[in-house]
């Protein structure tokens, strides 16, 4: 096996480890009696985002912190909007660029399902946790 093949296997294992950790964290957030976790709609209502860029950021945060995604693409975001019964932004790419411009989102190197993918930055996570819905 070549060095490149071993590195690729290592990357895949690290990715799986991150996903497993996220899923374990998510399962810990559920109550002991099996109560349902927070829905994406409830999370959006808690955070009270204004505008498409903030709503996109909140949905990205939910995908990472409640569904165990390590990155998300435009299809994932679209499904998040639909699951929340929220209208899809007229220009989702502009909303994503807004999050990148604010330093809340960043593009990841690897593609997800053949598409560009993004993740929240530390600044974006803190913004969702501490600034949104804190009124």
Order of alpha helices (4+ residues) and beta strands (2+ residues): alpha-alpha-alpha-alpha-alpha-beta-beta-alpha
